[in-house]
Amino acid sequence: MNLLKFLKPKPTAPTIDSYGQSASIDPQEIQSLMEWLFASLMSAGYSGRSHLLWYDSENSDPSLEQIVKKVMRREEPVFLYRMGGRVQTPPDGYYWRMMNEHPSMRVYQLEARNPGFLTSEKSGYN
């Protein structure tokens, strides 16, 4: 199985897996954010897989914590869109960095507190 992983062609564009997307979000807003995130990843030269969590602190989904822990091990960028007043509690040793580049001020990237294992450094995307 690992041999097949090496034989796969390297992706030429980023992919964004989305989790916790709620019907309470305007589809136009979803599309706008996905386009912005895709363009940001492309301009950073990142062509791998990334992950976007739609997090509502007023109606949180406990499965999102497990998803974060799972995708962190893959060393792929993890982003969060905050729909409520707070962000999800990050895993130990990590924090959510607000991405000031997005006008909503609701987009965050998961980053390690210890630069020795900073996920975004390993992925090549900051």
C-alpha positions in Angstrom: 0.0 0.0 0.0 2.8 2.4 0.8 4.4 1.7 -2.6 1.2 2.9 -4.3 1.4 6.2 -2.4 4.8 6.9 -4.0 3.5 6.0 -7.5 0.6 8.5 -7.3 1.3 11.7 -9.3 1.8 14.8 -7.1 -1.3 17.0 -7.1 -1.0 20.2 -9.1 -3.7 22.1 -7.1 -4.7 22.1 -3.4 -7.7 20.2 -2.2 -9.8 21.4 0.8 -11.7 18.9 2.9 -14.6 20.6 4.7 -16.0 19.5 8.0 -19.0 20.7 10.1 -20.5 22.8 7.4 -23.8 24.0 8.6 -27.0 24.8 6.7 -27.0 28.1 8.7 -24.2 29.5 6.5 -25.1 31.4 3.3 -23.9 29.3 0.3 -22.5 32.5 -1.2 -20.3 33.0 1.9 -19.2 29.3 1.8 -18.2 29.7 -1.9 -16.4 33.0 -1.3 -14.4 31.6 1.6 -13.5 28.4 -0.3 -12.3 30.4 -3.3 -10.2 32.7 -1.1 -8.6 29.8 0.8 -7.9 28.0 -2.5 -6.3 31.1 -4.0 -4.2 31.6 -0.8 -2.9 28.1 -0.9 -2.1 28.4 -4.6 -0.3 31.7 -4.1 1.8 30.0 -1.3 2.7 27.3 -3.7 0.9 24.6 -1.7 -0.7 21.8 -3.8 -1.6 19.2 -1.2 -4.6 18.5 1.0 -5.8 20.9 3.6 -8.8 20.9 6.0 -11.4 23.5 6.9 -13.6 23.3 10.0 -16.8 25.2 10.2 -17.1 25.8 13.9 -20.1 27.1 15.7 -19.3 27.7 19.4 -23.1 28.0 20.2 -23.8 24.6 18.7 -20.4 22.8 18.7 -19.9 19.4 17.2 -17.7 17.1 19.4 -16.6 15.1 16.4 -14.6 18.1 15.1 -12.1 17.7 17.9 -11.4 14.1 16.8 -11.1 15.3 13.2 -8.5 17.9 14.1 -6.4 15.3 16.0 -6.6 12.9 13.1 -5.6 15.4 10.4 -2.8 17.0 12.5 -0.9 13.7 12.3 -0.8 14.1 8.5 1.0 17.4 8.8 -1.5 19.1 6.5 -2.8 22.7 7.0 -5.9 22.9 9.2 -8.1 26.0 9.1 -11.2 27.0 11.1 -14.1 29.3 10.2 -15.6 30.7 13.5 -19.3 31.1 13.3 -19.9 31.8 17.0 -18.1 33.9 19.5 -15.2 31.5 20.3 -12.9 29.2 18.4 -12.6 25.5 19.2 -10.2 24.6 22.0 -7.0 23.7 20.2 -5.0 20.5 21.0 -2.2 20.7 23.6 0.8 22.6 22.2 -1.2 24.3 19.4 -3.2 27.5 19.0 -5.5 29.1 16.4 -3.8 32.0 14.6 -6.3 34.5 13.1 -5.7 35.0 9.4 -5.9 38.8 9.2 -5.7 38.5 5.4 -9.4 37.5 5.3 -11.8 40.4 5.7 -14.3 38.5 7.9 -11.7 38.1 10.8 -13.2 34.7 11.3 -10.6 32.5 9.6 -7.9 30.8 11.7 -5.0 28.4 11.0 -3.9 25.8 13.5 -0.3 26.3 14.4 2.1 24.7 16.9 3.4 26.7 19.9 6.8 24.9 19.5 8.3 25.9 16.1 10.1 22.6 16.1 7.0 20.8 15.0 5.0 23.6 13.4 2.5 22.0 11.0 2.4 24.9 8.6 6.2 24.9 8.3 6.3 21.3 7.4 3.5 21.8 4.8 5.2 24.8 3.3 2.1 27.0 3.9 2.0 29.9 6.4 
